[in-house]
Amino acid sequence: MTIVIIGPPAAGKTRIGRRVAKLLDMAFTDTDKQIAATNGPIPAIFESLGEPAFRALERAEVVTALAGGGIVSFGGGAVLNEATQRDLDGCLVVLFTASAEAVQKRLGNSRRPLVPDIESWQRLVDARHELYDSLADFTIDTSHRKADDIADDVAAWITEQFEAGQFQAGHSETRRRDAQQFEAEKPGPTPGPAQGRDS
């Protein structure tokens, strides 16, 4: 059981992905954080070894993470690897998108090797958006909504796929939707006791 979260840098993959994993009681893995834990800060890897060496480390971590199952958050460029693209065929793939305005606020003073400024981020998104779209089963924008609300929708969609028996079907045009379509199709609330939530 593997659900993969993809998307550009600063789209909220780690922050929201952790919430989704908690809601579904599943393990969570962030491939970038695993790389950093083993090899040191990613900016330092880029500076000392270069991008090709980083991509090799990334590919190895992706293989390990996918084998472990659960919710897996990829680094923004992990899907550039063709073997990784093929590996996603047996997974549910969720794409997080975000506006340049929202990302500019999130980037702040962070050191991201390929996106030192919002202009670089936009060029990266422009170059990759067709690939991201082609791999995604479900797309949700993270620009303005609360992380908990986004996580709720993602978890609900994943649950729907399990219940419908879609998980092992591979990528299917019949299940590809964006969050707006999903929201429109959701049933209304049913009567019952109110449920608390973590802040």
C-alpha positions in Angstrom: 0.0 0.0 0.0 1.9 3.0 -1.2 0.6 6.5 -1.8 3.1 9.0 -3.3 2.9 12.8 -3.0 4.6 14.7 -5.8 4.9 18.3 -6.7 7.2 21.3 -6.9 9.3 22.6 -4.0 7.4 24.4 -1.2 4.0 22.9 -2.2 3.5 21.5 1.3 4.2 17.9 0.6 5.9 17.1 3.9 3.8 19.2 6.2 0.5 18.0 4.7 1.7 14.5 4.0 2.4 13.9 7.7 -1.2 14.9 8.5 -2.6 12.6 5.9 -0.5 9.7 7.2 -1.8 10.4 10.8 -5.4 10.5 9.6 -5.0 7.1 7.8 -2.7 5.6 10.5 0.0 4.9 7.9 3.8 5.3 8.0 5.2 8.5 6.5 8.5 8.8 4.6 10.0 12.0 3.2 12.7 11.0 0.7 14.6 14.3 1.0 14.7 14.1 4.7 16.0 10.5 4.5 18.7 11.6 2.1 19.8 14.4 4.4 19.8 12.1 7.4 22.2 9.8 5.7 24.3 12.1 3.6 24.0 15.6 5.2 22.2 18.7 4.1 20.9 18.6 0.5 22.4 22.1 -0.4 25.8 20.8 0.6 25.3 17.6 -1.5 24.6 19.8 -4.5 27.6 22.0 -3.8 30.1 19.3 -3.2 28.9 16.4 -5.4 26.6 18.1 -8.0 23.1 17.3 -9.1 23.8 14.0 -10.9 25.2 12.5 -7.7 22.3 13.8 -5.7 19.8 12.2 -8.2 21.6 8.9 -7.8 21.2 9.1 -4.0 17.6 10.2 -4.5 16.8 7.2 -6.7 18.2 4.8 -4.2 16.1 6.4 -1.4 13.0 6.3 -3.6 13.4 2.6 -4.2 13.7 2.0 -0.5 10.7 4.2 0.4 8.4 2.6 -2.2 9.3 -0.8 -0.9 8.3 0.2 2.6 4.8 1.4 1.6 2.7 4.0 3.4 2.6 7.7 2.5 5.8 8.7 0.6 6.7 12.3 -0.1 9.0 12.8 -3.0 11.4 15.6 -3.6 10.3 17.9 -6.4 12.7 16.4 -9.0 12.4 12.7 -8.0 9.9 12.0 -10.8 12.4 13.1 -13.5 13.9 9.6 -13.2 12.2 7.3 -15.8 12.6 4.3 -13.6 10.8 6.1 -10.8 8.0 7.1 -13.2 7.5 3.4 -14.0 7.5 2.5 -10.4 4.6 4.8 -9.8 2.3 2.7 -11.9 1.4 0.6 -8.9 0.9 3.5 -6.5 -1.7 6.1 -5.9 -0.1 9.5 -6.8 -1.3 12.8 -5.3 0.0 16.0 -6.9 0.2 19.1 -4.7 0.3 22.4 -6.6 0.7 26.0 -5.3 0.7 29.5 -6.7 3.9 31.5 -7.0 2.4 34.1 -4.6 1.9 31.4 -1.9 5.3 29.8 -2.5 7.1 33.1 -2.3 5.9 33.5 1.3 6.9 29.9 2.1 10.4 30.1 0.7 11.6 32.9 2.9 15.3 32.4 3.6 15.3 28.7 2.9 18.2 27.2 1.0 16.9 25.2 -1.9 19.5 24.4 -4.5 17.4 24.7 -7.6 15.0 27.4 -6.5 16.9 30.3 -4.8 14.2 32.7 -5.8 10.6 32.7 -7.0 11.6 33.2 -10.6 13.7 30.0 -10.5 10.8 28.2 -8.9 8.4 29.3 -11.7 10.8 28.2 -14.4 11.1 24.8 -12.7 7.3 24.5 -12.5 6.8 25.5 -16.1 9.3 22.8 -17.1 7.8 20.0 -15.0 4.1 20.7 -14.9 3.2 18.4 -17.8 5.1 15.5 -16.3 3.6 16.1 -12.9 0.1 16.1 -14.4 0.7 12.9 -16.4 1.7 11.0 -13.3 -1.0 12.3 -10.9 -4.2 10.5 -10.0 -5.5 13.3 -7.8 -4.4 17.0 -7.9 -5.0 19.5 -5.1 -3.9 23.1 -4.7 -2.3 24.0 -1.4 -2.0 27.8 -1.9 -4.6 29.2 0.5 -6.5 26.5 2.4 -5.5 25.3 5.9 -3.2 22.2 6.0 -5.7 20.2 8.0 -8.5 20.8 5.5 -6.3 19.8 2.6 -5.2 16.7 4.5 -8.8 15.8 5.2 -9.6 15.9 1.5 -6.6 13.9 0.5 -7.3 11.2 3.1 -10.9 11.0 2.1 -10.0 10.5 -1.6 -7.4 7.8 -0.7 -10.1 6.1 1.5 -12.5 6.2 -1.4 -10.0 4.5 -3.7 -9.4 1.7 -1.3 -13.1 1.2 -0.8 -13.7 1.2 -4.6 -11.0 -1.4 -5.1 -9.0 1.0 -7.3 -5.7 0.7 -5.5 -4.2 -2.1 -7.5 -5.5 -0.9 -10.8 -2.6 1.2 -11.8 -3.1 4.7 -13.2 -6.6 5.0 -14.6 -8.2 7.8 -16.5 -11.4 6.9 -14.7 -10.0 7.8 -11.3 -8.0 10.9 -12.2 -9.7 14.0 -10.7 -8.8 17.2 -9.2 -9.9 18.4 -5.7 -12.6 20.6 -7.1 -14.3 17.6 -8.8 -13.9 15.6 -5.6 -15.4 18.3 -3.5 -18.4 18.6 -5.7 -19.0 14.8 -5.5 -18.6 14.5 -1.7 -21.9 13.6 0.1 -23.2 16.1 2.6 -22.6 15.7 6.3 -24.5 12.9 8.2 -26.0 13.5 11.6 -23.8 12.3 14.5 -21.6 13.4 17.3 -19.1 16.1 16.6 -15.5 14.9 16.1 -12.6 16.7 17.7 -9.4 17.4 15.8 -5.8 18.2 16.6 -4.8 21.8 16.2 
